[in-house]
Amino acid sequence: MIKGVVFDLDHTLFDRYATFRATLPELYKALRDEIPDSVLLEDFVEGVIESEKKHIYHSFDLIADDVFKKGILSRKMSGKEFWGYVCKHCWPKVAVKYPFTEPMLIKLREMGLKIGIITNGNCETQQTKIDLLGIGKFVDETIICGLLGVQKPETLPFEVMSERLGLQPNELLYVGDNPVNDVMASRNAGYVPVWVKTLGTWDFDDIEHCEYEVNTVEEIPQLVEKINKGTV
């Protein structure tokens, strides 16, 4: 019996690329001296998004390298340096949630389910996103992994969440887009994993696919009902 649903944040409840399109113009201005004159704003925005889509499940260094190789930046930066700029000029300003995020969370509440969020990253950055999205009021527990000193795919955040919600891991769905940090990690912690096919790519042949997959989190209430009725 599923009694709670725990979510990843980026690419799951939070439309990262809509947010990028809204905020990367600020980064373009901030990095103007590092961007060749021939690179227009649209080239910069779409180039960064394309590089992130290609490498987001692997490393920030690969994303920064790809941006540099495209000629979008005139100076090669480390992933840490580049994402420092992103965190400063993008994330504190705007966060765009999917249009179905809030209605879905309300529906889960009406069904009597516990709701949690486990997200990797810096505490200030991720908390700012949650605050801008306005979804905290629907959530029973939030774990920003930076506060625990470990990040997914370590199982500790999942163990702590289960304890805080007062539920067994096998009573919890974990919903996320990342095959390693979300699917594999939650499965290892005893949760029931659900893969959100936000990016539609599964680049890890050594990781077993989920029994449950959805296109967006809009499908989660219906999935919970089917699992609990034994009709899926």
C-alpha positions as CSV (number, residue, x, y, z in Angstrom):
1,M,0.0,0.0,0.0
2,I,1.4,3.4,-1.0
3,K,0.9,5.9,1.7
4,G,3.3,8.7,0.6
5,V,5.0,10.2,-2.4
6,V,8.4,11.8,-2.3
7,F,9.7,13.9,-5.2
8,D,12.9,15.1,-6.7
9,L,12.8,18.8,-7.6
10,D,14.5,19.8,-10.8
11,H,12.9,18.3,-14.0
12,T,10.2,16.8,-11.8
13,L,8.2,19.5,-10.0
14,F,10.3,22.4,-11.4
15,D,10.6,23.3,-15.1
16,R,14.3,23.9,-15.2
17,Y,14.4,24.8,-18.9
18,A,11.5,27.3,-18.8
19,T,13.4,28.8,-15.8
20,F,16.6,28.9,-17.8
21,R,14.8,30.7,-20.7
22,A,13.5,33.3,-18.3
23,T,16.8,33.9,-16.5
24,L,19.7,33.2,-18.8
25,P,19.5,36.7,-20.3
26,E,20.8,37.9,-16.9
27,L,23.7,35.5,-17.1
28,Y,24.3,36.6,-20.7
29,K,24.7,40.2,-19.4
30,A,26.9,39.1,-16.5
31,L,29.2,37.1,-18.7
32,R,29.3,39.6,-21.6
33,D,33.0,40.0,-21.5
34,E,33.4,36.2,-21.7
35,I,31.1,35.7,-24.7
36,P,32.2,36.4,-28.3
37,D,30.4,39.3,-30.0
38,S,29.1,36.9,-32.6
39,V,27.1,34.9,-30.1
40,L,23.6,36.4,-29.8
41,L,21.4,36.0,-26.8
42,E,19.3,33.3,-28.4
43,D,22.4,31.3,-29.3
44,F,23.6,31.6,-25.7
45,V,20.4,30.5,-24.1
46,E,19.7,27.6,-26.4
47,G,23.3,26.5,-26.4
48,V,23.5,26.3,-22.6
49,I,20.2,24.4,-22.5
50,E,21.4,21.9,-25.2
51,S,24.7,21.3,-23.4
52,E,22.9,20.7,-20.1
53,K,20.4,18.3,-21.6
54,K,23.3,16.3,-23.1
55,H,25.4,16.1,-19.9
56,I,23.1,16.8,-16.9
57,Y,23.2,13.2,-15.6
58,H,27.0,13.1,-15.8
59,S,28.8,16.2,-14.6
60,F,28.8,20.0,-14.5
61,D,32.3,20.0,-15.8
62,L,31.1,18.3,-19.0
63,I,28.4,20.9,-19.4
64,A,30.8,23.7,-19.0
65,D,33.3,22.0,-21.5
66,D,30.5,21.6,-24.0
67,V,29.5,25.2,-23.8
68,F,33.1,26.3,-24.3
69,K,33.6,23.9,-27.3
70,K,30.6,25.4,-29.0
71,G,32.3,28.8,-28.9
72,I,29.6,30.2,-26.6
73,L,32.2,31.2,-24.1
74,S,35.6,32.6,-25.0
75,R,37.3,31.3,-21.8
76,K,37.2,27.8,-20.6
77,M,35.6,27.5,-17.1
78,S,35.4,24.6,-14.6
79,G,31.9,23.3,-14.0
80,K,32.1,24.8,-10.5
81,E,32.9,28.3,-11.8
82,F,30.3,28.2,-14.5
83,W,27.6,26.9,-12.2
84,G,28.6,29.5,-9.6
85,Y,27.5,32.1,-12.2
86,V,24.2,30.2,-12.8
87,C,23.4,30.0,-9.1
88,K,24.1,33.7,-8.7
89,H,22.3,35.1,-11.7
90,C,19.6,32.6,-12.5
91,W,18.2,30.6,-9.6
92,P,17.6,33.4,-7.1
93,K,15.3,35.3,-9.4
94,V,12.7,33.1,-11.0
95,A,11.5,29.5,-10.7
96,V,8.9,28.1,-13.1
97,K,6.8,25.2,-12.0
98,Y,5.0,22.9,-14.4
99,P,1.3,24.0,-14.8
100,F,0.2,20.6,-13.4
101,T,2.5,20.6,-10.3
102,E,0.3,22.4,-7.9
103,P,-3.0,20.6,-8.9
104,M,-1.2,17.3,-8.6
105,L,0.1,18.0,-5.1
106,I,-3.4,19.2,-4.0
107,K,-4.9,15.9,-5.4
108,L,-2.3,13.8,-3.4
109,R,-3.3,15.8,-0.3
110,E,-6.9,15.1,-0.9
111,M,-6.1,11.4,-1.1
112,G,-4.5,11.5,2.4
113,L,-1.0,10.9,1.2
114,K,2.2,12.2,2.9
115,I,4.4,14.3,0.6
116,G,8.1,14.9,0.6
117,I,10.9,16.4,-1.5
118,I,14.5,15.2,-1.6
119,T,16.8,17.3,-3.7
120,N,20.5,17.5,-4.2
121,G,22.3,20.7,-4.1
122,N,23.1,23.7,-2.0
123,C,20.7,24.5,0.7
124,E,20.2,28.2,-0.1
125,T,19.8,27.6,-3.8
126,Q,17.3,24.8,-3.5
127,Q,15.3,26.4,-0.8
128,T,15.1,29.6,-2.9
129,K,13.6,27.5,-5.7
130,I,11.0,25.9,-3.5
131,D,10.1,29.3,-2.0
132,L,9.7,30.8,-5.5
133,L,7.6,27.9,-6.7
134,G,5.3,28.3,-3.7
135,I,4.9,24.6,-3.2
136,G,6.2,24.3,0.4
137,K,2.7,24.5,1.8
138,F,1.8,21.2,0.2
139,V,4.8,19.3,1.5
140,D,5.2,17.5,4.8
141,E,9.0,17.1,4.8
142,T,11.8,18.6,2.6
143,I,15.4,17.3,2.6
144,I,18.0,19.4,0.9
145,C,20.9,17.0,0.8
146,G,23.5,19.7,1.3
147,L,22.3,20.0,4.9
148,L,23.0,16.3,5.5
149,G,26.5,16.4,4.1
150,V,25.7,13.7,1.5
151,Q,24.0,13.8,-1.9
152,K,21.9,11.3,-3.8
153,P,22.6,8.6,-4.8
154,E,23.6,7.9,-1.2
155,T,20.7,6.3,0.6
156,L,20.9,8.4,3.8
157,P,18.5,11.1,2.6
158,F,15.9,8.5,1.7
159,E,16.3,6.8,5.1
160,V,15.9,10.1,6.9
161,M,12.8,11.0,4.9
162,S,11.2,7.7,5.7
163,E,11.8,8.2,9.4
164,R,10.4,11.8,9.3
165,L,7.3,10.8,7.5
166,G,6.8,7.8,9.8
167,L,6.4,5.4,6.9
168,Q,8.3,2.3,5.7
169,P,10.3,2.8,2.6
170,N,8.1,0.3,0.6
171,E,5.1,2.5,1.4
172,L,6.7,5.4,-0.4
173,L,6.9,6.2,-4.1
174,Y,10.0,8.2,-5.1
175,V,9.5,10.2,-8.3
176,G,12.4,11.6,-10.2
177,D,14.0,12.0,-13.6
178,N,17.6,10.9,-13.0
179,P,18.3,7.2,-13.5
180,V,21.2,7.2,-11.0
181,N,20.3,9.7,-8.3
182,D,16.5,9.1,-8.3
183,V,15.7,5.6,-9.7
184,M,18.7,3.6,-8.5
185,A,19.2,5.4,-5.3
186,S,15.5,5.2,-4.1
187,R,15.4,1.5,-5.1
188,N,18.5,0.8,-3.1
189,A,16.8,2.6,-0.1
190,G,13.7,0.3,-0.4
191,Y,11.3,2.9,-2.0
192,V,9.1,2.2,-5.1
193,P,10.8,4.2,-7.8
194,V,9.0,6.0,-10.6
195,W,10.9,7.5,-13.5
196,V,9.6,10.8,-14.9
197,K,10.7,10.8,-18.6
198,T,11.3,14.6,-18.7
199,L,14.4,14.3,-20.9
200,G,13.5,11.0,-22.3
201,T,17.0,9.6,-22.2
202,W,18.3,6.6,-20.2
203,D,22.0,6.5,-20.8
204,F,22.8,3.8,-18.2
205,D,22.6,0.3,-19.5
206,D,23.7,-1.1,-16.2
207,I,20.8,0.3,-14.3
208,E,17.5,-1.6,-14.3
209,H,14.5,0.4,-15.7
210,C,11.6,1.2,-13.4
211,E,8.4,-0.9,-13.3
212,Y,6.6,2.4,-13.2
213,E,7.3,5.3,-15.7
214,V,5.3,8.5,-16.3
215,N,5.7,11.3,-18.8
216,T,5.0,14.0,-16.1
217,V,4.0,14.1,-12.4
218,E,0.5,14.9,-13.5
219,E,0.0,11.1,-13.8
220,I,1.1,10.3,-10.2
221,P,-2.3,10.4,-8.4
222,Q,-3.8,8.0,-10.9
223,L,-0.7,5.8,-10.7
224,V,-1.0,5.6,-6.9
225,E,-4.7,4.7,-7.1
226,K,-3.8,1.9,-9.6
227,I,-1.0,0.5,-7.5
228,N,-3.2,0.5,-4.4
229,K,-6.0,-1.2,-6.2
230,G,-3.7,-3.7,-7.8
231,T,-4.7,-2.7,-11.3
232,V,-1.3,-1.8,-12.7
